[in-house]
Amino acid sequence: MEIMNHIDNVILDYVKAPDTDYAIMIDGQWGAGKSFYWRHTAKPMIEALTFADNEHYKAVKISLFGIQSIDDLKVEIYAPFLADKNVKKKKWTELGGHALSFIAKKIGLQDNKKVLASVMSVLPINIKHRVFCFDDLERLNPNIMMDVLGYINSLIEEHHIKVILICNGDKNEVPGYAEYKEKLVRFTCKIEPDISLIVRSSIEGKEKNYSDFIKTNSESIGNVYKRAECNNIRTLIFNLNIMERIYPIVQANMGKVEWNVREYVLLLTMAYSIESRKKADNSQIDLFLNLSQSWVNHISFIENLSVSHSSWNEDKKQKGLSEDEKYLRDIRNRYFKNTFIYGVSKSLLEYIQTGKLDEGMLKNEVSNMAIEAQHYFQTDDQKLMLKLGNFWDVDDNEMEKAITDVIDGTKQMRFPMAYYPNYFLRLQRLQKFGFGETGYSVPELKKLFLKAIEECPKNGYVEQLNGIYQNTDGATSEFSELAEKVYDINNSMRNEEHGDAFKEAILHLDAGADLKQFWNLPVNIFSEISAKDFLDSFISCHNSRKRDVNDFMEKRYECQSHRDHDSAFISELTKTMDAYLSDRNVKPSPSRKYCEHLLKVLKNETTA
């Protein structure tokens, strides 16, 4: 990692430089990996360096948290010398046995720290070749911060010792700190977590199957944390510890599905860990258990995410979602946008939150995930899609056959219409890597697939089309064009399938049909309904039903594309409603108010 290499070089140059009169600082947010970096990289790197007589430097870390005086700090600096036999032999004997006995007996006792510190500070102890790392600077008692920094500065100037300060600079608001830091610190290194290093370190000495699994998925782990904007390595380490504990259970209960359930459980573990530890009272985390594939498709539908509805702006997208739905939408975008959802795990979430693991429940949940995965990848067409997507794990001969099967199947138009964009994208990816020879250029390939989409047999409207296009990382303009064509055709089929049902529901409003199923139809759903027939049905229905109709119309026409689709009907109904309300015989009443509100909706005069 380039950032870490830079910090390594700064530290090495600093330690090797003679007679330095300054400190360096490692700055980063809490949980960013400062202490991890010191323990696993900086300390061993420093102690590998040698000075005169081929002796090695010693790196000492001292936490400033809890330090209440300069005497406390002196004890922390000098006390380790008591345990150093060489120092004891060479230096402490000069004091005599009684003094040594006294100090050894009293070390660590709070009421004798001042005495001990005074004695230690005048001892002929050479600390020049010790590199001191003072951690938790931002947690130091603010009343003594300037005094502590002053004492550290005196050690640097008088003894030329090497000092590395570790802190979260964003949390240090002590008056005068910034000015003193500028005097004391020459270089400040901003640290960012090295996910790959942490993952590698976490599997050292672990069971082979588990370590191989984590190693294989290290890149995916990094991508999830990046997408979730989580830089806290404590969360990552916690996450990996949880996964190590449950791995044998998952392995034993995932069945023999071609799609490995372990990856999905790892994803759930990361998602639960990150969300649970974001804040202490994350009450929304339990909503996670409502997540399902059908829910994801529902939200995608509400948001109008399809390329054919790109005109709907972000403000409009937000209007149809509750706060809980917005949270789950964000969850989907952070963790599940590129995978199918095979279920949730109540036992895993409880384990992460409380430390209590219900192994029996987890076994059942994993088994159910395996069943769902097996169901999803049970057809030959789906298995073919999987091979093209996981090309690194497929033998060369098998991959060549898969490519041939896709090309031949597309020519013969034997695949479901919705599959063609995904097949195309996978072939395009293979060609990008240089080993997916199809015999077609990209424009020729797109033309072939577009023809298949337009002319292949249509087997009715696909309810979960958004779910089919979830795994579209690296989507190209050609893929988007093919997907848009599928959406257009699919929407037309939906209108054909639902047209009669919608007409029946509108003309017989008191029958109580659920109008919500129709509100997001992206075509002119009123094409076979006259304004007069609609108004007659509306006026004659119960007032509570009028409210349902108003809610339906208002919801639908929040989306400008829906308003555009129905523009002819809206224009006709507006004129008809105006004429009706102008009639003197229409007296003030709740029914009239509902009519007036509907007219405002039609004229786009309501406020969201």
N, C-alpha and C positions, 0 to 999 in steps of 0.2 A: 504494500500500500504506500503510495507516494508520500502522503502526509506523515505517516509513521517513519518512513525512511528519513525524511527531513528532520524530524525530532531526534532520531538516533544520531544523525550527523552533528546536530547542534550540541547534544550532550557530550559526544566523544571529543569534539573540538574544545569544548569548555574544560573538561577534565584534564586533557593533555596540555592545555595552555599554562605556562608558568606564571606564578604570582598574579593571579586574577584578583581584581578588587570589585567584583560585582557578582550578583546572583542571576540565575535564569529561572523562568517560571513555566510550569505546565498548567494551562488553563482549560477548563471544560466544565460543562454542566454536570450536576450530580448524576451519577450512573453512566457517564459517558465512557468510563474505562480508564480513568487516570491511575487509580491504585492497581488495577489489573496490568496496565502497561508498566508501571514501576516494578511490580513483582515478577512479571514474566519476561520483560525485555530489558528495561533500563538497569535494574540492579545486577543481573548476571552479566550484562554487557560492561558495566563499570568495573565489576570485580574481576573481569578477565584482563583488565589493563594492569600493567606493571610500572613501577618507578625504580628508583635506585636499589641496587642489590637484588634486583629481580623480585621484589616484594609486590604483592598485589594490593590494589586499593580496596578499602572496605566501604560498602555503601550502607548507611544507617538511616532508617526511616523513623521519624518522631512525629506523632500526632500532636497538634497544638490544641486540640479539643480537650477541655478540662484544665489546661494550664491557667493558674491564677496569679502567678508572680514570676519574676525573673529567676528566683531561687528554684521554683519548680522546673523551669526550663534547664537550668544548670545541672540539676540532678539527672534529668532525662539525657542530657548530653554526656555527662561524665560517669554516671553510674555503671554503664556497661563495661568500663575498664576494670571494675572489681572482678568481673568474671574472666578477664583476659589474663591467663597465667603469665604470658610474657611481660605484659605491662606490670603485673603485680611483682614479678621477680626483679625487673629492671628499675622500677620507679618507686613503688610503694614502700620498699624496704628502707628508703631514706627517711621515712617518718618514724620508724621504730615499731616494734610489735604492738605496743599498747594503742597507738594511734590507729594502726591497721585493724586491730581487733574492734576498737570502738566504732570505726566507720562501717566495717562489715556487719556489725551487730545492729547498727542504727539505720542502715540504708532502707529506704522505703517507708519509714515512719514519718507521717505528716509533720509531727511536732519537732522533728529533728532535721527537716529539710534545709532550713536556713544554715544550721551548723555545718551540715554535710556539704552544702553548696559552697560555703565559704572556704572550707578545707580543700575541696576539689579544684576550685578556681585558681588556687595558688600552687597546685602541684605541678611539677615539671613533666607534664604529659603532652606529648606531641600528637595533636589531632589533625595535622596538616594533610595527611594522606587518607583521611576519612571524608567521604562525600556524604554530606548531611541532606536528607530530604525531609523538609518540614511540610507535613500534610495538614489539611483542614484549616487553612489560614482563615477562611471566611467564618469558621465556627469558633475562632478564638474570642475570648472575652474582649469586647470592644473597648473596655476601659483601660486595658493594658496593651492594646495592639501596637501603638506607637512605641511603647517601651520595649516590647519584644522585637519589633523590627529594628529598633536602634541597637539592641544587644546583638542581634544577628549580624547587623552591619559592622559592628565593632569586631566581631570574630573574623569577618571577611577581610577587613582592612588591616587588622593586626597580625592575623595568622595566615591570611590568604587561603583560607579553607574554601572548599567548593560547596555551594549551597544551591539546592534545587527546591523551589517553593511549588507546592501543588495546591490549587484552589479553584473555586468557582467564582471568577471575578465578577460575574453578574450579581452575586449575592453580597458583595462587600460594599457597604455604604458608609463606612466609618469616616468621619470628617478628617481630612488630611491624608487619607490612605493613598489616593491617586498620586498626589505630589511626592510622597515618600517612596512609593513604588517606582516612580520614574527615576528617582535617585539611586535606588537599590538594585533594580532589575534592568539588565541590558536587553535580554531577549525573552519574549513571551511566545510560547508555542501553543497554539490552539489544537486540542486533541479531539479527534473523532473516533468513534468505536470502530475497530477492525473486526467486523463480523467473522470473516474467514479465520482469523487468528483465534478468536474465542471458540469457534466451533471446533477447530483442530485441537485446541488445548483441552476441550471438554471431553474428547473421546480417547485421550491418551490412557492406555491401560484398561479400557473398557472391553466388554464382551465383543467378540469379533463381528458377529452378525449385526449387532446394534451399531457399532462404530462404522462398519461399511455402509449401513443404511444412512446414517447421518452424513457421512462423507459424500455419498452420492447426491444427497439433497442439500448440500451446503449452499450452492448457488440459489436454489429456491428459497431457502431460509433467509438469505440476505435480501432477496427481492421482496419478500413479504415485509420485513422490517423497514425497508426503504419505502415501500408503498404506504405502510402505516405511519410513516414519519416517526418511528420509535428509535431513539438513539441510546436507550438505557440498557447497558449490558447486564445489569442486575436482573432485568426482566428476561433477557435472553438466557442467562445462566439458569434462572429459575425454570424457564420454559424447557430447557434441555434436561434438567433434573427430573421434571415431571415426565417427559417423554421416555427417559431411561427407565423410570419406575414402571410405566404401563406397557412398555414395548413387548415383553413376553406375553402379556395378556392379549394384546392386539395380534401378535404373531400366531398365537394358538387358536384364535377365533375368527380369523378373517376369511377362512375357506380357501378355495382354489380358483378364485376369479382372476381373469387376465389383468384387469385393472387392480393395482395393489392398494388395498384399503389403508395400509400403513401411511402412505403419503397424505391421504385425506385426514386421518387422525392427527398427524403431525400438524397439518394446517389448522385444524380445530384447536389444538393445543396452543399454537402460537396466537391465534385470534383471541381465545379465552384469556390467555396470560396477559397479553398486551392491554386488552380492554379492562380486565379486572384490576390491573395495577396502575391505570391512568390516574385515578383519584380514589381516595379512601372510601367515598360514599357513592360509588357508581351504581345508582339504583337501576339504571337502564340495562345493565348487563344481563339481567334475567330475561329481557326481551329477546335475547339471542336465541333462546330456546323455542321461539316462535318461527325461526328461520326455516324455510323449506323451499324446494324448487318451485312449487306452485306460487308461493308468496313472492319469490323473486320475479317470476314472470308477470305476476299481477302488478308489482311496482313498476317494472319496466314498461308495462303497458300504460299505466297511469302517467308516467313521465313522458310517454311518447318518444322513446329513445330511438325508434327505427329511423333509418336514413330518410324515409319518405316524409317524416314529420320534423325535419330539421328547422323549419321556420318557427317552431314554438320556442320562445325564449325561456331563459332560466327562471324568471319571475313567474311565468305561467306554470312551469313545471312544479313549482313549490306549492301552489295553491291547493292542489288536490291531496296533499299529504299532511297527516297529523305529525306531531313532534316525535312520537314513537316510531311512526313509519319513516320519518326522515332519518332517525338513528339507524334503523335496520337497512335503509337504503345506503347509508354511508358504510355500514358493515359489509354489505354486498360489494361495494366498490373497492374497499380496502383489501378484502380477503378472497372473495368468491366470484369475481368478475370473469375469471378465466378457468373456472372449473364447474362441473355439475355438482349439485348439492345432494348428498346421499343420506343426510340426516344430521341430527344434533346429538349431544351427549350430556344429559343431566348429571350423570355421575362424574364426568370429567370436569365440568364446571364447578361442581360442589367440591371436588378434590382440590382444585386450584384455589378456591375461595377459603376453604376451611381446613384442608389437610386430611379430611376424611375421605377414604376411597371405598366405594361400594363395588367390590370386584365382580359380584354376581350381576349387578346392573350393567357394568361396563362390558362384560362378556356378551350380554344380550344385545346391547347397542351396537357393538362391533359386528356381530353376526347379522343384524338387520341391515347395516351399511353394506356388508358383503352381498346380501340378497339384492339390494337396490342396484349395486354396481353390476352384478351379474345380469340383472334384468335390462339395464341400459345397454350393455354391450353384447346382447345375446344374438343379434342378427349379423349375417355375413357382411352387410353393408357397413354396419357400425364397427365391426372388427377391422374391416379394410381401412376405415377412417383412422382408427387407432394406430395401425401400422404406419401409415403415412405421417402421423403426428409424432410418433416415438421412433423416428428413423434411426437414431443412434443405437437403439437396442434391437434392431432387426438385421438379420443376415443379408448380405448383398443380394444373393439370388432371390430371397424372399421379397426384398424391396423391389427388385426389377419386375417380378411377377405382379406385385401390388400396383405398380405404376401402369403396367400393361392392362390389368383388369379395370382400372379406373378409366383409362382412355377408351377401351373397348366398350365398357358399360355406358360411357357418356355418348359415344357414337350411336349406340343402340337405344339410348334414352330409357334405360331400365332402372335408374335410381329414382328415389323420391325427389321431387322438385327442390325441396329445401336443402338437400345435401350438396347440390352442385357448387355453390359458392365455397363451401368448406373444402371440398375435394380440390377445387381450383387453387385455393390459397395454399394448401399443402404442397401441391405440385410446383407452384411458384416458389415456395421456400426452398424446395429441393433443388430447383434450377439455380437459385441464388447461391447455394453452396457448391454448385458445379457438379453434382452427381445425381441429378434427377432428369436424365435424358428422356424426353417425351416425343421428339421428332417435330415439335411445334415451337415457334417463337411465342413470346407472351401474348402479343396481339392475336395471333392465330389461335392460341389456346383459349383466350377469352371469347373469341368468336364462336368456337366450338361449343363451349359451355353455355353461352347465351342462347344459342340455337336449341340446345337440350332443354334449358329452362322454359323457353317459349313453346316448344312443341311436344314435350314429354307428357304422358298421361297424367291427368290431375285427379287425385283421389280425395278431394275435399279440403276444406280449410284446416290449417295446422294451428291448434290452439296455443302451443308453446314455442312459437317460432323464435322468440328472443332467447330462450334457453339453448336452442340449437346453435346460435351464433355467439355464445359466451366465450368460447376459447378462440379468440381472434386477435391475440397479440401479434403485432406486426402487420395488421390489416393494411392492404394496399388499396389504391384508388380503383384498380380493376376489380378487386374483391367487393368493394363498396358498390360499384356499379351493378355487379351481378346480384348482390344482396338486395339492392333497391328494386330490381326487377322482380325478385321473388316476393318481396313485400307487396308490391303493387298487384301482382297476380293473386297473391294470398288474400289481400284485402277485398278484391273484387269477388272472390269466391265466398268470403265471409258475408258480404252484402247479399249475395244471392241466397245463401243459406238462411240468413236472418231476416231478409226483407219481408217475407210473408208474416213471420212472427211479430215483427215490429209493427207492421200495418195493423194487425189484429189487436195488439196491445194499445195502440193509439186510438183506434176507432171504438174501442170498448174499454175505456179507462177504468170504469168501475169494476171490471173483472179482476183488477188488482195485480196484473202482471208486473214483475220486477223490471223497471226501466233502466236500472243501473247497468244491466248487461249490454245495453245498446249505446250508452252515452259516448263511447270512444270509437265508434265505427267511423273509419276515416274516409267515408264516401257520402254522397247525398242520400241519407236514409229516408228523406221525405219525398223521394222522386215519384212515388205512386200515391201520395196523399195530398188532397187539395186543401187549401187554407180554410175553406168553408167547412169541410168535413171535420177538420181538426178542431175548429172553433166550436162547432156544434157539440162534439164529444167533450170538449173541455168545459163548456158552460153547463152541460147536463150532469157532470160527475159530482160526487160529494166534495165538499170544500177541503177536507183533509187530503183527498186525492189531488185536488188542484195544487196544494202545497208540494206534493211529490213531483208533479209535472214541472212546476216552477224550479224546483231544485235540480231536476234533470236537465232542463233547458239552460239554466245558469251554468251548471257544471260543464255542459257540452260546449257552450260558446265562450268559455274562458280561453279556449284554444282557437286561435285565429284561423288555422287551417280548416277546422270544422265549420267555422262561420263562413269561410269561403266556399266550402263544399255545398252548404245549404243556402247559399245566398239568394237563389231564385225563390225558394220557399219562404225565407225570412222576409223578403220584400213583399211577397203576396200576402203573407199573414199579417204583416205590419199594417198594410192598407185595410185589410178586413177588420182587424182589431180596432183601428182608429174609427172606422165607420160605426162599429158596434158601440163603442164607448161614447160616441157623439149622439147616440139616440137618447132622447129625453126620457124615454120610458125605462132606461136602465138606471134604477135608483141606487143611492149609496148603500153598500152592504159589504160583508166580507167577500162575497163572490166577485163583486165589482173590483175590490182591492186586489184580489188575486189576478184579475184580468189586467189591471193597471200595472202591476208588478211585471207580469209577463211581457207587456208592451215595452217596458223599460229594458228588460233583458234583450228583446229583439233589437232595440235601438242602441244597445250597448251603453246604457246610461246608468247601470248599477255600479256600485263600488265593491271591490273584492273584500 
